[in-house]
Amino acid sequence: MNKLNKNKVFKTIPKFKSEDEERDFWDKVDSSEYFDWSKGRHVNFINLKRSTQSISLRVPVDVLDEIKIEANKKDMPYQSLIKMYLTTALKADQKGKFAFAS
Protein backbone atom coordinates (compact mmCIF):
# COMPACT_ATOMS: atom_id res chain seq x y z
CA MET A 1 0.00 0.00 0.00
CA ASN A 2 1.19 3.48 -0.78
CA LYS A 3 2.28 5.14 2.47
CA LEU A 4 1.02 8.52 1.28
CA ASN A 5 -2.52 7.22 0.80
CA LYS A 6 -2.62 5.00 3.90
CA ASN A 7 -4.39 7.58 6.08
CA LYS A 8 -5.81 9.78 3.36
CA VAL A 9 -9.54 10.47 3.51
CA PHE A 10 -11.08 10.43 0.06
CA LYS A 11 -13.91 12.67 -1.05
CA THR A 12 -17.36 11.17 -1.66
CA ILE A 13 -18.39 10.85 -5.30
CA PRO A 14 -21.58 12.85 -5.88
CA LYS A 15 -24.72 11.42 -7.47
CA PHE A 16 -25.12 12.48 -11.09
CA LYS A 17 -28.31 13.22 -12.98
CA SER A 18 -26.84 12.23 -16.34
CA GLU A 19 -23.73 10.87 -18.02
CA ASP A 20 -23.02 14.35 -19.37
CA GLU A 21 -23.02 15.76 -15.83
CA GLU A 22 -20.69 12.98 -14.69
CA ARG A 23 -18.37 13.52 -17.65
CA ASP A 24 -18.20 17.27 -16.89
CA PHE A 25 -17.44 16.52 -13.24
CA TRP A 26 -14.51 14.17 -13.97
CA ASP A 27 -13.12 16.63 -16.54
CA LYS A 28 -12.77 19.26 -13.81
CA VAL A 29 -11.58 17.34 -10.72
CA ASP A 30 -8.50 15.39 -9.70
CA SER A 31 -9.67 11.77 -9.48
CA SER A 32 -6.93 10.97 -6.95
CA GLU A 33 -8.98 12.95 -4.42
CA TYR A 34 -11.74 10.33 -4.84
CA PHE A 35 -9.83 7.07 -5.45
CA ASP A 36 -6.72 5.37 -4.15
CA TRP A 37 -5.13 4.62 -7.50
CA SER A 38 -2.40 2.56 -5.80
CA LYS A 39 -5.09 -0.11 -5.36
CA GLY A 40 -6.09 0.05 -9.03
CA ARG A 41 -5.59 -2.90 -11.33
CA HIS A 42 -5.45 -3.39 -15.06
CA VAL A 43 -8.64 -4.80 -16.61
CA ASN A 44 -9.36 -5.96 -20.16
CA PHE A 45 -12.84 -5.51 -21.60
CA ILE A 46 -12.66 -8.35 -24.10
CA ASN A 47 -16.20 -7.88 -25.40
CA LEU A 48 -15.93 -4.11 -25.86
CA LYS A 49 -15.98 -3.25 -29.55
CA ARG A 50 -13.85 -0.41 -30.81
CA SER A 51 -15.56 2.44 -32.62
CA THR A 52 -15.15 2.30 -36.37
CA GLN A 53 -15.70 4.69 -39.24
CA SER A 54 -16.33 3.87 -42.88
CA ILE A 55 -13.94 5.35 -45.41
CA SER A 56 -13.54 5.22 -49.18
CA LEU A 57 -10.15 4.07 -50.34
CA ARG A 58 -9.10 3.68 -53.95
CA VAL A 59 -6.86 0.65 -54.34
CA PRO A 60 -5.37 -0.67 -57.57
CA VAL A 61 -7.41 -3.64 -58.79
CA ASP A 62 -4.43 -6.00 -58.86
CA VAL A 63 -3.54 -5.12 -55.22
CA LEU A 64 -7.13 -5.67 -54.11
CA ASP A 65 -7.20 -9.00 -55.95
CA GLU A 66 -4.03 -10.10 -54.14
CA ILE A 67 -5.50 -9.04 -50.78
CA LYS A 68 -8.67 -11.03 -51.51
CA ILE A 69 -6.60 -14.09 -52.39
CA GLU A 70 -4.59 -13.82 -49.15
CA ALA A 71 -7.78 -13.27 -47.13
CA ASN A 72 -9.32 -16.35 -48.73
CA LYS A 73 -6.24 -18.39 -47.76
CA LYS A 74 -6.66 -17.17 -44.18
CA ASP A 75 -10.43 -17.78 -44.28
CA MET A 76 -11.29 -14.21 -43.32
CA PRO A 77 -13.05 -11.23 -44.93
CA TYR A 78 -10.67 -9.14 -47.03
CA GLN A 79 -11.70 -5.94 -45.20
CA SER A 80 -10.57 -7.53 -41.91
CA LEU A 81 -7.24 -8.46 -43.47
CA ILE A 82 -6.76 -4.88 -44.69
CA LYS A 83 -7.43 -3.63 -41.12
CA MET A 84 -4.88 -6.10 -39.78
CA TYR A 85 -2.31 -4.97 -42.36
CA LEU A 86 -2.93 -1.31 -41.50
CA THR A 87 -2.69 -1.92 -37.75
CA THR A 88 0.51 -3.93 -38.11
CA ALA A 89 2.11 -1.31 -40.36
CA LEU A 90 1.06 1.53 -38.04
CA LYS A 91 2.52 -0.18 -34.96
CA ALA A 92 5.77 -0.94 -36.80
CA ASP A 93 5.99 2.67 -38.02
CA GLN A 94 5.43 4.00 -34.50
CA LYS A 95 8.36 1.87 -33.33
CA GLY A 96 10.51 3.12 -36.20
CA LYS A 97 10.59 -0.35 -37.75
CA PHE A 98 8.39 0.19 -40.79
CA ALA A 99 9.95 0.21 -44.23
CA PHE A 100 8.28 0.39 -47.60
CA ALA A 101 8.83 -2.64 -49.80
CA SER A 102 11.01 -1.98 -52.81
C-alpha positions in Angstrom: 0.0 0.0 0.0 1.2 3.5 -0.8 2.3 5.1 2.5 1.0 8.5 1.3 -2.5 7.2 0.8 -2.6 5.0 3.9 -4.4 7.6 6.1 -5.8 9.8 3.4 -9.5 10.5 3.5 -11.1 10.4 0.1 -13.9 12.7 -1.0 -17.4 11.2 -1.7 -18.4 10.9 -5.3 -21.6 12.8 -5.9 -24.7 11.4 -7.5 -25.1 12.5 -11.1 -28.3 13.2 -13.0 -26.8 12.2 -16.3 -23.7 10.9 -18.0 -23.0 14.3 -19.4 -23.0 15.8 -15.8 -20.7 13.0 -14.7 -18.4 13.5 -17.7 -18.2 17.3 -16.9 -17.4 16.5 -13.2 -14.5 14.2 -14.0 -13.1 16.6 -16.5 -12.8 19.3 -13.8 -11.6 17.3 -10.7 -8.5 15.4 -9.7 -9.7 11.8 -9.5 -6.9 11.0 -7.0 -9.0 12.9 -4.4 -11.7 10.3 -4.8 -9.8 7.1 -5.5 -6.7 5.4 -4.1 -5.1 4.6 -7.5 -2.4 2.6 -5.8 -5.1 -0.1 -5.4 -6.1 0.1 -9.0 -5.6 -2.9 -11.3 -5.5 -3.4 -15.1 -8.6 -4.8 -16.6 -9.4 -6.0 -20.2 -12.8 -5.5 -21.6 -12.7 -8.4 -24.1 -16.2 -7.9 -25.4 -15.9 -4.1 -25.9 -16.0 -3.2 -29.6 -13.8 -0.4 -30.8 -15.6 2.4 -32.6 -15.2 2.3 -36.4 -15.7 4.7 -39.2 -16.3 3.9 -42.9 -13.9 5.3 -45.4 -13.5 5.2 -49.2 -10.2 4.1 -50.3 -9.1 3.7 -53.9 -6.9 0.6 -54.3 -5.4 -0.7 -57.6 -7.4 -3.6 -58.8 -4.4 -6.0 -58.9 -3.5 -5.1 -55.2 -7.1 -5.7 -54.1 -7.2 -9.0 -56.0 -4.0 -10.1 -54.1 -5.5 -9.0 -50.8 -8.7 -11.0 -51.5 -6.6 -14.1 -52.4 -4.6 -13.8 -49.1 -7.8 -13.3 -47.1 -9.3 -16.4 -48.7 -6.2 -18.4 -47.8 -6.7 -17.2 -44.2 -10.4 -17.8 -44.3 -11.3 -14.2 -43.3 -13.0 -11.2 -44.9 -10.7 -9.1 -47.0 -11.7 -5.9 -45.2 -10.6 -7.5 -41.9 -7.2 -8.5 -43.5 -6.8 -4.9 -44.7 -7.4 -3.6 -41.1 -4.9 -6.1 -39.8 -2.3 -5.0 -42.4 -2.9 -1.3 -41.5 -2.7 -1.9 -37.8 0.5 -3.9 -38.1 2.1 -1.3 -40.4 1.1 1.5 -38.0 2.5 -0.2 -35.0 5.8 -0.9 -36.8 6.0 2.7 -38.0 5.4 4.0 -34.5 8.4 1.9 -33.3 10.5 3.1 -36.2 10.6 -0.4 -37.7 8.4 0.2 -40.8 9.9 0.2 -44.2 8.3 0.4 -47.6 8.8 -2.6 -49.8 11.0 -2.0 -52.8 
